[in-house]
C-alpha cells in the first residue's frame, strides 16, 4: 500500500520529463488553443506536484485507515521530490556567473558612462559564457563573478542583436592564477519541452546574489503578434531590430532585472533556454537550440553570418491566400528586387521545397531557415502573381549589421555613426558615404556654430578633405585635436535634406562664463528680515516695526560696531524704515545702496524694548553668486564657479579659503564617476593649489595637453577633505 502511491508519483515525474519529445511544429501550433487554456490555469499546473503529494496523503490507506496516512512514506516522497529538484539545480548552478558591465552609450550628443548587471552561463571549458546581447550592449569592460565568488575579467567574443545573444570569454590566466576549475553547464534540447514542464530560472535578480526560482512552461512557441496577425520583433533602437528569429519559451518561474542572460533549467539539469525578459508573472527565454547554434557561430566568426533576401514576409492567414507565404515588402536594389520579386507575390517554393506560413508562429522558423543558406547562394523560387505561377533565381547577399558604430567627438560636441546599408535605405540617403550625426551636445561647438549641426546631418568633409567613413573622420579629428598649432576653427561640410552646407566649429572648449558685475555700491554687513505689526506685537514692542538683524557678517565694519543679532532697525539717518509686507524685505539694503561707500550711517535700533543709535561705516558691495565667473569643461563634465564672500560665511570657511565650487555635474561624466559631487570645493588639482577660476582653467588645460592617465582632485566636502581620482578617456570612444 505504501510503496504503490510513491512509485506512481515518481513515475509521473519521470513521464513529465519525457512527454511529447517528438512533437513537431505543426502539431504544436494546432494545440495553440489548448495552450491558452493551460496558461489560464498556470497555478494548477505549477502546483501539480503538491496536489499529487496531497492525493497520496489522503489515499495512503483505504477504508478504516483513510484518516491515518503513514508519515514515513509521505516524508520519503517529499525527500525524493527535493532530491530531484536539488540535483537539477546542482548540475547548472556552479556554472552560473554574475556579469558586471561598464558601459559607454551616447545620448543627445554626449557620451554617458554607467554600469549594468546581468547573468550568464559557462558553456565550455575554455571559459565561454553565454548571455544576452542587451546585457553586454555598449559594454567596454566586463567583470564576471563565479559561483565561488571569485571575480575575473572577461572579453566580448561576439554579439548577435537579432537574437539578443552574446558570448564572453573569461580570462583563463586569471582563473589559472586563482587555482580554480570551471564548471560547465550542458545545453539541452529545447524541442523536447512541453507545456506544463517544471523549469527553474537562475541568475542574479536586482544585482543580488545568485538565486533559483521554480515554475512551469506556459507556452513553447510564444511570439508577439501585431494587429495584422504578423510576427513582430522588437527594437533596441530606431535602427536595430531583435527577436525576429525567436519563438520564446514562456514560463512563470520568477525573473527580474539582473536575471537577463541567466539559464532556464529543466529537471534533467540541462539549460533549455536563456532568460531574456519578463513582466508580471511571465518570463520569456530564448530556446537552447537557437542559442546553441548562435553561440557556435559567434565563437567561430565573432558574429552570425546570414544570407539576406531583401524582402519582408507575412503569414497568409486572413489574406484569402491558401498556400505559401506573402511577400509584404521589397528593399530597393535588394536580391529579391533584382530577381523580379514584387510586393504582393506569394512564394510557393524555395529551392524546390514547399513553403507554408499560415500562422505567425511559423514565420520565425522560415526566416531562420533561409538565413542559414550560404551567403551568395543562388536560390530557386516559385511564386504566384495574378493567379499565375512564375519561376526565378535569387542570389543572396550578406545580411550586414543594421546599426553603425558610434564615436563621441568631445571637443566638437557631437556623436557620429557609420552609415549602414539599412540606415541608408530607411533614411533614403543619397549615399552611404560620410558620417551621420547621431546627436549634438547642447551648448557645444557643433550646436553653437552658424549654421549649427543637427541630428541626421551627414558630415562629408573636414577642412576641405573628404571623409567617407567614421574611421576617416576620427583620424581627422585626432590630428586636429592633437595639434595645438591648428587654428581655433574647423571647417565642416555636411548635407541636410539633399542640400550641401558648410559651417565653422569653434575649437575652444569651455570659455569662462563671466557675468558683468554691478557697479560697486555702499553695503552694510548685515542680513535682515522685515518685522511687521503682528510680529512686533508678539515681540512686546508694537511700535517697533522695521528690520530685524538676523546675521552680522564677521570681519566687516558692522561686526566692529555695536550692532547685534536681534536688533530691530527702526530708521536710517533719521528716516523711518517701515516695511509694508514681505515684498519690502530688500528695502533697507536698497536705501543703503543710495549712500556713498565709506560714509557713516546712523541706525536707530530697538534692543530689548529700548532704542539707541549706532554709527557704522559703509563698505562696498560684494559679488553675488550670479555675478561671479563660471567655467564649463565638457571633458570632465563639470561646471564650476568662483566662491563669494557669502559662500565663505554660509559654509563657515575662513576668510582666506580659496578654490572653485562645483555648481553642476554631468551624470556619468568623468567627474561624477570619480566621486565628485555638487557643492564640492575644489582645492587642488594634481597637487597644485586652485585659488581662483584662472588657476582651475590653466590646470585643466595642462592636464588636457598632457593627456594624463590619472588626475587627482583634492576637494572640501562639509568639514572633510577628500582625494578623488579621475581616469580620463582622452580619445574618441566607439
C-alpha positions in Angstrom: 0.0 0.0 0.0 2.7 2.5 1.0 5.1 1.8 -1.9 2.4 1.9 -4.7 1.5 5.7 -4.5 5.1 6.7 -4.2 6.0 4.7 -7.2 3.1 6.2 -9.1 4.2 9.8 -8.2 7.8 9.1 -9.2 6.7 7.6 -12.5 4.5 10.7 -13.1 7.5 12.9 -12.6 9.7 10.9 -14.9 6.9 10.8 -17.5 6.6 14.6 -17.4 10.3 14.9 -18.2 9.9 12.7 -21.3 6.5 13.7 -22.6 6.0 14.9 -26.2 9.6 14.6 -27.3 8.6 14.0 -30.9 6.0 16.8 -31.2 6.6 18.7 -34.4 6.0 22.3 -35.1 2.6 21.8 -36.9 1.2 19.9 -34.0 2.4 22.5 -31.5 0.7 25.2 -33.5 -2.6 23.2 -33.7 -2.6 22.9 -29.9 -2.4 26.7 -29.5 -5.9 26.9 -28.1 -5.2 24.2 -25.6 -2.1 26.1 -24.6 -4.1 29.2 -24.0 -6.3 27.3 -21.6 -3.2 25.9 -19.9 -1.8 29.4 -19.4 -5.1 30.5 -17.8 -4.7 27.7 -15.3 -0.9 28.1 -14.7 -1.4 28.0 -10.9 -2.9 24.5 -11.2 0.0 23.1 -13.2 2.6 24.8 -11.1 1.3 23.1 -8.0 0.7 19.7 -9.7 3.4 18.0 -7.7 2.0 19.3 -4.4 -1.5 18.1 -5.4 -0.1 14.7 -6.1 1.5 14.6 -2.7 -1.8 15.6 -1.1 -3.7 13.0 -3.1 -1.2 10.4 -1.9 -1.5 11.6 1.7 -5.3 11.3 1.6 -5.4 7.9 -0.1 -2.5 6.2 1.6 -4.8 3.8 3.5 -8.1 2.7 2.2 -11.3 2.2 4.3 -10.7 2.5 8.0 -7.1 3.5 7.5 -8.0 6.5 5.4 -7.6 9.0 8.2 -4.1 7.7 9.3 -1.6 8.3 6.5 1.9 6.8 7.0 4.2 9.8 7.8 7.3 7.7 6.7 6.1 7.2 3.1 5.0 10.9 2.9 8.3 12.1 4.1 10.1 9.8 1.7 8.1 11.2 -1.2 8.9 14.8 -0.1 12.6 13.9 0.1 12.5 12.3 -3.4 11.0 15.4 -4.9 13.5 17.6 -3.1 16.4 15.4 -4.3 15.1 15.7 -7.9 15.0 19.5 -7.9 18.3 19.8 -6.0 20.1 17.5 -8.4 18.9 19.5 -11.4 19.9 22.8 -9.7 23.4 21.4 -8.7 24.0 20.4 -12.3 23.9 24.1 -13.5 24.3 26.4 -10.5 28.1 26.1 -10.3 28.4 27.3 -13.9 26.3 30.4 -13.2 28.1 33.8 -13.4 27.1 37.3 -12.5 28.2 39.8 -15.1 29.1 43.5 -14.3 29.3 45.7 -17.3 30.9 49.1 -17.5 29.0 50.8 -20.3 29.5 53.8 -22.6 26.5 55.0 -24.5 25.7 58.1 -26.4 22.7 60.4 -25.8 22.0 63.9 -27.1 25.5 64.3 -28.4 27.2 63.2 -25.2 28.9 60.1 -24.0 27.2 58.7 -20.9 29.1 56.2 -18.9 27.4 53.8 -16.4 27.1 50.3 -15.1 24.7 47.4 -15.7 24.4 43.9 -14.3 23.2 40.6 -15.8 23.7 36.9 -15.7 25.3 34.2 -17.8 26.2 30.5 -18.0 29.6 28.9 -18.6 29.2 26.6 -21.6 32.7 25.4 -22.3 36.0 24.5 -20.5 37.8 27.3 -22.3 35.6 29.9 -20.5 32.9 30.8 -23.0 29.9 32.4 -21.2 26.5 32.6 -22.9 24.4 35.7 -22.1 22.1 38.3 -23.7 23.2 41.0 -26.1 21.3 43.6 -24.1 23.4 42.6 -21.1 26.7 43.4 -22.8 25.3 46.1 -25.1 27.5 49.3 -25.0 29.9 47.4 -22.8 33.6 48.5 -22.5 34.7 46.3 -19.6 33.3 43.1 -18.2 33.8 41.5 -14.8 32.3 38.0 -14.1 31.7 36.8 -10.6 31.9 33.0 -10.5 29.8 30.7 -8.2 32.7 30.6 -5.7 32.7 34.4 -5.5 35.9 34.8 -7.5 36.0 37.8 -9.8 37.7 37.6 -13.2 37.6 39.9 -16.2 36.1 38.8 -19.5 36.3 39.9 -23.1 33.5 40.1 -25.7 33.8 37.4 -28.3 30.7 38.3 -30.3 27.2 39.5 -30.2 24.0 39.0 -32.2 21.4 41.7 -31.7 18.9 39.9 -33.9 18.5 37.1 -31.4 19.6 39.1 -28.3 22.5 36.7 -27.6 26.2 37.3 -26.9 29.3 35.4 -26.0 32.0 36.3 -23.5 35.2 34.6 -22.7 36.6 34.5 -19.1 40.2 35.5 -18.6 41.8 32.0 -18.3 45.1 33.4 -17.0 43.2 34.9 -14.0 41.4 31.6 -13.5 44.6 29.7 -13.5 46.3 32.1 -11.1 43.3 31.7 -8.7 43.8 27.9 -9.0 40.2 27.1 -9.7 38.5 24.9 -12.3 35.4 25.9 -14.3 32.1 24.1 -14.1 30.3 23.8 -17.4 26.6 23.5 -17.9 25.1 21.3 -20.6 22.8 22.7 -23.2 19.7 20.6 -23.6 17.2 20.0 -26.4 14.6 22.7 -26.2 12.4 20.9 -28.8 11.6 18.3 -26.1 9.9 20.9 -23.9 6.2 20.6 -23.4 3.6 22.9 -21.8 3.4 22.1 -18.1 7.1 21.0 -17.7 8.7 22.2 -14.5 11.6 24.6 -15.0 14.0 26.7 -12.9 15.3 30.2 -13.5 18.8 31.0 -12.2 20.5 34.4 -12.1 21.2 37.5 -10.1 18.0 39.4 -9.8 18.3 43.1 -9.0 22.1 42.6 -8.9 21.7 40.5 -5.7 23.5 37.2 -5.1 22.6 34.2 -7.2 19.1 32.7 -6.8 16.8 30.0 -8.1 13.1 30.2 -8.8 10.7 27.4 -9.8 7.8 27.4 -12.3 6.3 25.7 -15.3 6.4 26.2 -19.1 3.3 28.1 -20.2 4.0 28.2 -23.9 6.8 26.6 -26.0 6.5 28.8 -29.1 5.4 32.3 -27.9 5.7 35.1 -30.3 4.4 38.7 -30.2 1.8 39.3 -32.8 0.7 42.7 -34.3 -2.8 43.7 -35.0 -2.3 42.5 -38.6 -1.6 38.9 -37.3 2.1 39.2 -38.2 5.0 38.1 -36.0 6.8 41.2 -34.9 10.2 41.5 -33.4 11.2 44.3 -31.1 13.7 47.1 -31.3 16.7 48.2 -29.2 16.8 51.5 -31.2 15.4 53.1 -34.3 18.0 51.1 -36.4 18.3 47.8 -34.5 15.7 45.0 -34.5 15.7 42.0 -32.3 13.8 38.7 -31.8 12.8 38.2 -35.5 14.1 34.6 -35.4 12.9 33.7 -32.0 9.9 31.7 -30.7 10.1 32.3 -27.0 9.7 29.8 -24.2 7.1 31.4 -21.9 7.2 30.4 -18.3 6.3 31.6 -14.8 9.4 31.0 -12.8 10.1 34.5 -11.4 12.7 36.6 -13.2 13.6 40.2 -12.6 16.2 42.7 -13.9 19.6 41.1 -13.4 18.2 37.7 -14.4 18.8 38.5 -18.1 21.2 36.2 -19.7 20.8 33.6 -17.0 19.8 29.9 -17.7 16.3 28.4 -17.8 16.9 24.8 -16.5 14.9 21.6 -16.9 14.6 18.9 -14.2 17.1 17.0 -16.2 19.7 19.6 -15.0 20.1 21.0 -18.6 20.0 24.5 -19.9 16.9 24.6 -22.2 16.7 28.4 -22.5 18.3 31.8 -21.9 16.1 34.1 -19.9 15.8 37.4 -21.7 12.8 39.4 -20.4 9.8 39.2 -18.1 6.8 41.1 -16.7 4.2 40.3 -14.1 4.1 36.5 -13.8 5.5 35.9 -17.3 9.1 35.2 -18.3 10.5 34.7 -21.8 13.5 32.6 -22.7 15.4 32.1 -25.9 15.3 28.3 -26.7 18.6 26.5 -26.1 18.6 25.0 -29.6 18.7 28.5 -31.1 21.1 29.7 -28.5 23.5 26.8 -29.1 23.6 27.4 -32.9 24.2 31.2 -32.4 26.9 30.6 -29.8 28.8 28.3 -32.1 28.8 30.9 -34.9 29.8 33.7 -32.5 32.7 31.6 -31.3 33.9 30.9 -34.8 33.2 34.2 -36.5 32.6 36.8 -33.8 29.2 37.4 -35.5 26.5 35.3 -37.1 26.9 35.2 -41.0 23.4 35.2 -42.6 22.0 35.4 -46.1 19.9 38.4 -47.0 17.0 38.2 -49.4 15.9 41.9 -49.3 12.2 41.2 -48.5 9.8 41.0 -45.6 7.3 38.2 -45.4 3.8 37.8 -43.9 1.7 34.8 -42.9 -1.2 34.2 -45.2 -3.9 33.7 -42.6 -6.9 36.0 -43.2 -5.4 37.1 -46.6 -7.6 34.8 -48.8 -4.4 33.0 -50.0 -4.4 29.2 -49.4 -0.8 28.3 -49.5 2.7 29.8 -49.5 3.9 33.0 -47.8 3.1 36.6 -48.8 5.9 39.0 -49.8 5.0 42.0 -47.8 7.6 44.5 -49.0 10.8 44.7 -51.1 14.0 46.6 -50.5 15.1 48.7 -53.5 18.0 47.1 -55.3 18.0 44.2 -52.9 18.3 40.5 -54.0 14.6 39.9 -54.2 14.0 43.1 -56.3 16.8 42.2 -58.7 15.3 38.7 -59.2 12.0 40.2 -60.2 10.1 39.5 -57.0 7.5 42.2 -56.1 5.5 43.1 -53.0 2.2 41.1 -53.2 3.8 38.0 -54.7 3.2 34.7 -52.9 6.3 32.5 -52.5 5.3 28.8 -53.1 8.6 27.0 -53.1 12.2 27.8 -52.1 14.8 25.5 -53.7 12.0 23.0 -54.6 10.8 22.8 -51.0 7.1 23.8 -50.5 6.6 26.8 -48.2 3.6 27.2 -45.9 3.4 30.0 -43.4 -0.2 30.1 -42.2 0.3 31.0 -38.6 2.5 33.8 -37.3 4.3 31.2 -35.2 5.7 29.6 -38.3 7.4 32.8 -39.6 10.5 32.9 -37.4 11.3 29.3 -38.4 11.2 30.1 -42.1 13.3 33.3 -41.6 15.9 31.3 -39.7 15.9 28.5 -42.3 16.5 30.8 -45.3 19.0 33.0 -43.5 21.2 29.8 -43.0 21.8 29.5 -46.7 25.4 30.2 -47.6 25.9 33.8 -48.5 25.9 34.2 -52.3 23.7 31.1 -52.8 21.5 31.0 -55.9 18.0 30.2 -54.7 15.3 28.9 -57.0 11.9 30.4 -56.3 8.4 29.5 -57.5 5.9 32.2 -56.8 2.3 33.2 -57.6 1.4 36.5 -59.2 -2.0 37.4 -60.7 -3.0 33.7 -60.3 -0.1 32.6 -62.4 2.9 30.6 -61.3 6.4 32.0 -62.1 9.9 31.0 -61.5 13.1 33.0 -60.8 16.5 32.7 -59.3 17.6 34.9 -56.4 21.2 35.4 -55.4 21.5 36.1 -51.7 23.8 38.7 -50.2 25.2 39.0 -46.7 22.9 40.4 -44.0 25.0 43.3 -42.7 24.9 44.9 -39.3 21.8 47.1 -39.0 23.3 49.7 -36.6 26.5 51.6 -37.3 29.4 52.1 -34.8 29.3 55.4 -32.9 32.1 57.7 -31.8 31.9 60.7 -29.5 33.9 63.7 -30.7 34.1 65.6 -27.4 35.7 68.8 -28.5 33.3 69.2 -31.3 30.3 68.3 -29.2 28.8 65.7 -31.4 28.4 61.9 -31.8 28.9 60.4 -35.3 28.0 57.0 -36.6 28.8 54.9 -39.7 26.0 54.7 -42.2 24.9 51.0 -42.6 23.1 49.7 -45.6 19.9 49.5 -43.6 20.3 53.1 -42.3 21.0 54.3 -45.8 17.8 52.6 -47.1 15.5 53.5 -44.2 16.5 57.2 -44.3 16.6 57.3 -48.1 20.0 58.9 -48.1 21.7 59.7 -51.4 24.8 57.7 -50.4 26.4 55.6 -47.7 29.5 57.9 -47.8 30.1 60.2 -44.9 29.3 60.2 -41.2 25.8 60.5 -39.9 25.4 62.9 -36.9 23.7 60.8 -34.2 23.4 63.6 -31.6 24.6 67.2 -30.9 25.5 68.3 -27.4 23.6 71.4 -26.2 25.9 74.4 -26.0 28.8 72.7 -27.6 30.7 73.9 -30.7 28.5 71.9 -33.2 25.4 73.3 -31.7 26.6 76.9 -31.4 28.0 77.0 -34.9 26.4 79.1 -37.6 24.6 77.2 -39.1 24.5 74.6 -36.4 24.8 70.9 -36.9 21.7 68.8 -36.2 20.9 65.1 -35.7 20.5 63.5 -39.1 23.1 65.7 -40.9 25.8 63.8 -42.8 29.4 65.1 -42.5 31.2 64.8 -45.8 34.5 66.8 -45.4 36.8 68.4 -42.8 38.8 71.5 -43.7 38.3 70.6 -47.4 39.3 67.0 -47.1 36.6 64.5 -48.0 35.6 61.9 -45.4 33.7 58.7 -46.4 33.7 56.8 -43.2 33.7 57.1 -39.4 37.3 55.9 -39.3 38.4 58.8 -41.6 36.5 61.4 -39.6 38.1 60.0 -36.4 41.5 60.2 -37.9 41.0 63.9 -39.0 39.6 64.7 -35.5 42.6 63.2 -33.7 45.0 65.1 -35.9 43.3 68.4 -35.3 42.8 67.9 -31.5 46.4 66.7 -31.1 48.0 69.7 -32.9 48.0 72.8 -30.7 49.2 74.9 -33.6 45.9 74.3 -35.5 43.6 77.3 -35.9 40.8 77.8 -33.4 38.1 77.0 -36.0 37.4 73.8 -38.1 35.5 73.9 -41.4 32.9 71.1 -41.7 30.9 70.3 -44.8 27.7 68.4 -44.4 24.5 67.6 -46.2 20.9 68.1 -44.9 17.8 67.1 -46.8 19.8 66.9 -50.0 21.4 70.3 -49.6 25.1 70.9 -49.2 26.2 73.2 -46.3 29.4 74.5 -44.6 29.9 75.7 -41.1 32.8 76.6 -38.7 33.3 75.0 -35.3 35.0 76.9 -32.5 37.6 74.5 -31.0 37.9 76.5 -27.8 36.3 74.5 -25.1 34.6 75.9 -22.0 35.3 79.6 -22.1 34.8 81.4 -18.8 31.2 82.5 -18.4 31.7 85.8 -16.7 28.6 87.8 -15.9 29.1 91.6 -15.8 29.1 92.6 -12.1 27.1 95.5 -10.9 28.8 98.8 -10.2 30.1 98.8 -6.7 27.8 100.5 -4.2 27.5 101.0 -0.5 26.9 97.9 1.6 26.3 97.2 5.3 27.4 93.7 6.5 24.1 92.5 8.0 21.2 90.4 6.8 17.7 91.3 7.9 14.1 90.2 7.9 11.1 92.5 7.9 9.3 93.0 11.2 5.6 93.6 10.5 2.9 94.8 13.0 1.9 91.3 14.1 5.5 90.2 14.8 6.2 93.5 16.6 3.3 92.9 18.9 4.4 89.4 19.6 7.9 90.7 20.5 6.3 93.1 23.0 7.0 96.4 21.1 4.0 97.2 18.9 5.7 100.3 17.5 9.0 98.6 16.7 8.2 97.8 13.1 11.3 97.7 10.9 14.1 95.2 10.1 15.4 92.6 12.5 19.1 91.8 12.1 19.4 88.0 11.6 23.2 88.0 10.9 26.1 90.3 11.5 28.8 89.2 9.0 32.2 88.7 10.6 35.3 90.7 9.6 33.1 93.7 8.5 32.6 97.2 9.8 29.2 96.1 11.0 30.8 93.4 13.2 33.1 96.1 14.7 30.2 98.3 15.6 27.7 97.9 18.3 25.1 96.2 16.1 24.0 92.7 17.3 21.7 89.9 16.0 18.2 90.5 17.2 18.4 94.3 16.9 15.4 95.9 15.1 16.5 98.7 12.7 13.8 101.5 13.0 15.4 104.3 11.0 18.4 105.1 8.7 20.0 108.5 9.0 16.8 109.8 10.7 14.5 108.4 8.0 11.9 105.9 9.4 12.0 102.5 7.6 8.7 100.7 7.9 8.1 97.6 5.7 4.5 97.1 4.5 4.8 93.5 3.6 7.2 90.6 2.8 7.8 92.2 -0.6 9.7 95.0 1.2 12.4 92.6 2.6 15.1 94.3 0.5 14.0 97.9 1.3 16.8 98.6 3.9 19.6 97.5 1.6 18.2 99.5 -1.3 18.3 102.6 0.9 21.9 101.9 1.9 23.0 101.4 -1.7 21.9 105.1 -2.4 24.6 106.3 0.1 28.3 106.6 -0.5 30.9 104.0 0.1 32.9 104.9 3.2 30.1 107.2 4.6 28.9 107.0 8.2 25.4 105.6 8.5 23.4 106.2 11.7 20.9 103.5 12.6 18.3 103.8 15.2 17.7 100.3 16.6 15.4 98.8 19.2 17.0 96.3 21.6 15.0 94.6 24.4 12.4 97.4 24.2 15.0 100.2 24.4 16.1 102.4 21.5 19.7 103.5 20.7 21.7 104.9 17.9 24.6 103.1 16.3 27.0 104.5 13.7 28.5 102.2 11.1 31.0 102.9 8.2 29.5 101.6 4.9 31.6 99.2 2.8 31.5 98.3 -0.9 29.2 95.6 -2.1 30.5 92.0 -2.6 29.9 90.0 -5.8 26.9 87.7 -5.7 26.7 84.2 -7.0 25.0 85.4 -10.1 27.9 87.8 -10.9 31.0 85.5 -10.4 32.7 83.8 -13.3 32.0 80.2 -14.3 33.9 77.5 -16.2 32.3 74.6 -18.1 34.5 71.7 -19.0 32.8 69.1 -21.1 35.6 66.6 -20.9 35.3 66.3 -17.1 31.6 67.1 -17.1 31.9 69.9 -14.5 30.6 73.4 -14.2 32.4 75.3 -11.5 32.2 78.9 -10.3 34.3 81.3 -8.1 33.4 81.4 -4.4 31.9 84.5 -2.9 32.1 86.3 0.4 28.6 84.8 1.2 29.8 81.2 0.4 32.6 81.6 2.9 30.1 82.9 5.5 27.4 80.3 4.9 29.9 77.4 5.0 31.8 78.8 7.9 35.0 78.9 5.9 37.9 81.0 6.9 38.3 84.4 5.1 41.4 83.1 3.3 39.7 79.9 2.0 40.0 79.7 -1.8 39.0 77.3 -4.6 36.2 76.8 -7.1 32.8 75.4 -6.3 31.2 72.6 -8.3 27.8 74.1 -9.4 26.7 71.3 -11.8 28.0 67.9 -12.6 27.1 65.8 -15.7 25.6 62.4 -14.9 28.0 59.5 -15.5 30.7 62.0 -16.7 34.3 61.7 -15.6 33.8 63.9 -12.6 30.8 62.1 -11.3 32.3 58.6 -11.8 35.3 59.7 -9.8 33.1 60.7 -6.9 33.0 64.5 -7.3 29.6 65.9 -6.0 27.6 69.0 -6.3 28.8 71.8 -4.0 32.3 70.3 -3.5 35.0 72.9 -3.2 38.0 72.0 -5.4 41.1 73.0 -3.5 43.9 71.3 -5.6 44.4 69.5 -8.9 47.4 67.2 -9.1 48.8 68.8 -6.0 48.6 72.4 -7.4 46.5 74.9 -5.4 43.4 76.3 -7.1 42.9 79.8 -5.8 40.5 81.1 -8.4 38.9 80.3 -11.8 42.1 81.2 -13.7 44.1 78.6 -11.8 41.4 76.0 -12.4 41.3 76.7 -16.1 45.1 76.7 -16.5 45.4 73.4 -14.6 42.8 71.6 -16.7 44.5 72.9 -19.9 47.8 71.4 -18.7 46.1 68.1 -18.0 44.4 68.1 -21.3 47.5 68.8 -23.3 49.5 66.1 -21.5 46.6 63.6 -21.8 47.2 62.5 -18.2 46.2 58.9 -17.4 45.1 59.9 -13.8 44.1 63.3 -12.4 44.0 63.9 -8.7 41.4 66.3 -7.1 41.5 67.5 -3.5 38.1 68.7 -2.5 36.5 70.0 0.6 33.1 68.5 1.4 31.4 69.7 4.5 34.1 69.5 7.2 36.2 66.9 5.4 38.8 67.0 2.6 38.9 64.1 0.2 41.3 62.9 -2.5 39.4 61.8 -5.7 40.9 60.3 -8.8 39.8 60.7 -12.4 41.0 58.3 -15.1 40.1 60.2 -18.3 39.4 58.5 -21.7 41.0 61.1 -24.0 40.4 59.5 -27.3 37.1 59.1 -29.2 35.1 56.2 -27.9 33.1 53.9 -30.2 
